[in-house]
Amino acid sequence: MSLLLKNARVIDPANRMDQVADVFVRDGKVATIGALQGRVNAALEVDLAGKAVLPGLTDLAARLREPGFEYRATLESELEAAMAGGITNLVLPPDTDPPLDEPGLVEMLKHRARQFDHVNLFPLGAMTVGLQGEVITEMAELTEAGCIGFSQADRPVVDSNVLLRAMQYAHSFGYSLWLRAQDPWLSGTGVAASGPYAARLGLSGVPEQAETVALHTLFELQRAVGGHLHICRLSSAAGVELVRAAKARGLPVTCDVSINSLHLIDLDIGFFDTSYRLDPPLRGQRDRHALRQGLADGTIDAICSDHTPVDDDGKQLPFADAEAGATGLELLLSMTLKWAQQDNLDLLTALARVTANPAGVLQQSGLQADGQGTLGIGAPADMVIVDLEDHWVVSRETLISQSCHTPFLGLEVPGRVLATIARGRVVWERKA
């Protein structure tokens, strides 16, 4: 099938392109970009004057809740939410039930996803059996089954020797580790960032040292062993400085930040609002400022949604007992645009953090991305049509995800996804 998108504002951060042009798609790939009126014949032509065409977004952290947590969300509901958010590539943490620590579980998940065949799913395998932090999984078999890297999700590794052996094994075979930086003893049972506000609310705190001590350990082991390391959901100003220093020393490190940490601080918790019960916990204004600076200057590579659907039973509890997590797939683009507006950043810089840069992280993880995250000639025609001038209000009615728990409820946000195209086919379209 061929498709011609006419008069669109084509924004492609990977190629530093921001111009009005026509986009011709043939056989699922970008064939030509330019002034094409009358030069090509397409099965479908769409005039997109006043609208923008972007590469499909890549989200580096999204839990779709299968297998094991279907009462919170299903592949059907969350993949539709991803398409409604303009996302065409999703990285899936391994903390399902059971965890993704056996090839059969990964193959079952990918088989389920093939029924929909609209969004590219990239599962992370469990680094240790059962995510227990004790026995390293069969990484080679998990890679054959389709895993792009290995992670402990939000669970720390208590034994540093296990971490060292996992890094040695991963490096020897060219695998990547995707790890949250958190010291188990310092994070403990904390539910909020340590500080005056958590103390005033009587909430157990997680000091920033829980992140920085873990980062020191990770970088020291990486310096000795080698191999690519992706730091998931950085949350503190001190953590940003450590990542900046590690990159300056030449360590092959990438990292991301969630839309939650990018926009919110601990004071937003208010009077025990469990919508703000998140992991990592929200930190102070200084931390948020440092995260934004690090994202703008390239210390932080990408923005992720940290999509973690939670049902009503998990949120309608006292703050300390509530489950951490929030929906985010449909908010990734809008919260990126909001950050760009607030910090007066150009669109190419901002949108690179959800397109070209996270696709680059996948490539550093050894994935043959085949042009993901770009609209370059010959790249897969995975793209999103957006009205950049439109605004919408986040509400239970406007969200498609099975879980509507998000700290951004009631917020007016910029940018409205009108349609998502995967491999040259319109797979999702907003109803009028």
N, C-alpha and C positions, 0 to 999 in steps of 0.2 A: 504494500500500500504506500502511496505517496501523499504528502501533506505539504501545503504551502501556507505559512504564517506571514501575512503581509503587513507592512507598515508598523512593525513592533519595535519597541525600544529594547534592543538586544543588549543584555548586561552579562558579560562573561569575564569574571575576575581572573581566571587562569590566563586569558589572552589580553587582558587589560582593554577589553572592548566595552564601550557604552555608546551606542549609536542607534539611530532609527534605520532599520533594514528589513529585508524579507528573509525568511528562513525556509529553505526547501529540504524536506525530509524524504528519503527514499530507502526502502528496504531496512527500516529501523535505525538508520544512521543519518547524521547531519550531512547533507550532500553539498549544499551551497548556502552562503550568507552574502547578501548584497542587494542591489537593485535588480529585481528579477521579473518585474512586470512584463508579461507577454513572452518571456524567454523559456518558461517551463510549463508543462502540463501536469496538474496534480489531481488526484482523485478527490481531494477535499481542500478547499481554499477557505481561509478564515481571515477577515480583516481585523487586525488588532491595534488600530490607531488609538493612541492614548493608553495602551496597556504595555506591560513589560514581559519579556521572555527571559527566564533565568535557567541555568543548569538545575537539574533536580538536586534537592538538598541531601546531604549526607549527615545522619545523626549517629554519633559515636556511643550513645548509651540509651537504649530503649528496651524496657521489659514488656514483653507481650503476654506474659503470664501463663504461657503454655510450655510444657505440661505442668499440671499440679495445682494451678491457681485460677481455673476457669471461672470460678464464682466471682473473681475480681475483674477479669477481662478475658477475651478470646482473640484468637488470631484474626477472625473476621472483623470484629469491632475495631481492633487496634490498627490493622492494616488499612482499613478505610479511613481511620483518623490520620494515619501517616500520609495517605494520598491527599486528604483534605488539607494537610499542612504543607504539601508540595515536596514531600520527602520520598526519594526513590531508592535510597540506600540506608539500611538500618544495621547497626551492630548490636548484638544481643548478649548481655551478660549471662553467665552460666548458672545463676542462682534460681533455677526452676526447682520443681519437686517431682522426681528426684533431680539433683543437679546434673548438668551436662558433662558427666565424667566417663561415659561409655559411648563408643561409636554408634551403637544401636539407637541411643536416645537422640543423638544429633541427626542421624538419618531419618528417624521418625519425624522430627521437627521439620526438616527440610522437605520431606514428602508431604506433610500437611501444608506447608507454605506453597508448594508447587500447584496446589489446587486453585490458588488465587493468581500467582504468576504475574503480579504487577509491581511488586517492590522487591529489590534485591536484599536478601537477608544474609548477614555475615555473623554466624554464631561464634562466641568465644567458648573454648572448652575450659572445664574446671582444671586449675593448676594442680590441685590435690584431690584425692578421692573423697567424695562427699563434701568437698570444700572444708574438710576438717583440719587442714594444715599439717598433715602428718606424712602421708604417702603420696608421692608424685604420680600423676596419672600417666597412661600410655599416650604420650603426646603425638607420636608418629601415627598411631591408629586414629586418633581424634582428628588429626590434620587430614588424613585420607578421607575421613567422613565429611569434611567440609569446614572444620574450625580454622579461623584465620589467626588465632593467637590464644593465649591462656591467661586466666584471671582467677582471682579469689572473690570477685564481685565486691561486696562491702565487708567481707570477712577478713580480718587480719591474719597474718601468719605469725604465730607466737614463736616458733622455733626458727631462729635465723639460719641455722644449718640447713634446714629444709629449703629455705628461700635460696641459699647459696647453691645447693645442688640443683634446684629447679632452674636457676639462671644459667648454670653451667650446661645443663642438658639442653635447654632452649637455644643457647648460643651455638652449641656444637651442631645443631640441625637447622639453624637459621630461623627459629621461631621467635615471636615477640611475646613479651609479657605485658599485660595491661593491669596495673595495680593501683588500688587506692592507697594513699600514704596515710596510715593510721597506726600508731603504736597501741597495742591492745591494753597495756597496763595504764597508759595515760588517758585513753578514751574511755575505758571501763564501761560503765552503764550510763554515761552522760547523755543528755537529750538536748542540750542547748550549749552554745558557746560560753565558756567561762568568762565571767565578768560581772560588773555591778548589776546588770539587768537580770541575768539568770539568778544571781544571789537574791535580788529583791523578790523574784517570783518563787524562790525556794526550789529551783530546778537544778539537778545535778549537772555540772559543767564539763565540757570537753575543752581543755586548753589548746592553744595553737601549737604547743610543743608536741601534742599527739601527732600532728602532721609533720612538723619539722624534724623531730627525732627519727621518724620513719623515713623521711626523705634522705637524711644523712646516711642512714643504713643502706637504703636502696642505691644511692649514688656511689657509696664506697664499694659495695659489692659489684656494681656495674663497672666501675673503674678497673677492678681487678679481673673481672670475667669477660666483659664486653657484651655485645648484643643490644638490640633495640628494646627500649623500655618506654611504655606509654603510661603517664601518670593521669589517672582518672579523677576528674572533678576536684581540681585544686580549690582551696577555700580561704587561704590566709595570705596576708601581705608578706610575712616571712617566708612562706612557701614559694611565692613568686620570685623572691630574691634568690632562693636556693636553686630553683629551676634555671633562672637567668645565669647564675654562676656555672651550673653544670653544662649548659649549652656553650658558654664561653670557653670552657675547658675542652670542648669538642666531644662530649659524651653524646651518643645518639639517643637523645631524649625528645619525646613529644608530650604534649599534655593538653587537657581541655578544661573548660569551666562550664558549669551548668547555668541555664537561664535564671535559676533561682538565686544563686550566689552573685550573679552579674547585676541583679536588679534590687535585691532585698537585703536588709540588715536585721540584726537581732531585735531591735526595737519594734520591728513590724509585727512581732509575735503578739503584741497587745496584751489582752487579758486571757492568756492561755488558748489562743486560737490554734486548733490542731491542724488547720490548713498549712501552718508554718512549721509543722513538725517534719523536718527534713533531715536527710543524711547525705553529705556532711551538714552540720548545723549552720544556720546563718550567723555570720560574724559581724564585726563592727563596720562603721562607715569607712574607717581607714583601710580595712581589708577590701571592701568593695571598690574603693578608689584604686587600690593597687592592682586588683584583678582586671579592672577596666584598662588601666595603663599597660599592664602586661599583655593584654589581648591586642591592644592597638599597636604596640611596638613589636609584636611577633614572639614575645617570650611564651605566651600561651597560644597554641596553634589553632584551637577550634572551640566553638560553642556547641554544647550538646543540650538536648531537652531533659535528660535524666528522667525520662518518662517512666513512672512507677505507679501504675493504677492501684488505688486502695479503695475497698468498698466502704459503705457507710458504717458497718460494724467496726471496722478498723480505725475510723476517725472519731466516732462518737463516744469517746472515752476521755478520762483525764489526760492532760498533755503528756505526762511522763509515761503513760501506758499506751498512748495512741501509736499507730503504726506510722513509720516515716514513709513519705512519698507523696508525689503529686503527678497529675497528668500534665503532659507537656508537648506531645507531638504536634498538635495544631497551633502551638504558640511559638515554636522555634523561629519561624521566619519573622513574625510580628515583633517578638521581643528583641531580635537582632536589629530590625529596623528602628525600634524605639531606642536602643542603645546608640545607634548611629545618629539619630536626631538629637538625643540628649548631649552627646559628646562632640557633636558637629563633625562627624566623620564622613568621608565620601563613601558612596555606595559600593564601589569596587572593593575598598578595604574591608568594609563591614561584611559584605556578602561572601567574600573569600573565606571567612571563618565558618561558613556553613556549606560551602561548595568545594572549591579547589583545595583548601587546606586540609579538611578532614579526609578528602579523597587521597591526598598526599600521605596522610597517616596510614591509610590502608595500604598504600604502595610500600611504605617503609616497613609495614608488617609482613611484606612478602607477597601481597596480593597483586596479581596482574590485573590492574584496575581497568585497562582497556579504554581509557579516555573518560572515566567517570569524573564528574565534577567540572566538566568543561563542555562548551559548545563548539569545540574545534571540528574542522572538517574530518569526517570519518569517525567521529565519536558516536557512541550510542545516543540515540535521540531520546534521552531521559531529560525532560524539561518541565518547567512549571510556568503557567501564565498567571500574571499577578496584576492587580490594580493597585499600584503604589499610592494612589491618591485617596483610596477608600479607607475608612476606619470602621472598626466593629467593636462591640462590647462583649467581653468574655462572660459567658453565662452558661447555665445548664442547658439552655435551649440552643445555644450556638455551637456547643461542643458535641462531637460525634463519639468520642471515646466512651467506653462503658463506664468509666469512672470520671466524675466531673469535679473531683476534689483538687483544687488548685488555689494557691494564695493570690492568684491574679483575677479571681472572680470579681466582676463589676468594673474592671479596668477597661478603658477605651484604648485600643491599640491600632497601630497603622498597618496597612498592607493586607489585602484580601486575595487569597488564592482563588482563581476562577476555574482553573483546570490543571490537571496533571497528566503528562504524557510519558509513557514508558515504552521504550523501544519503538517509537514512532506511532504508537496507538494512544488515543485519548482514553485513559483508564478511569478517570474521575472528573466529573464536571459539576460545578456548583449549580444547584437548582435556583431558578429565578424567584 
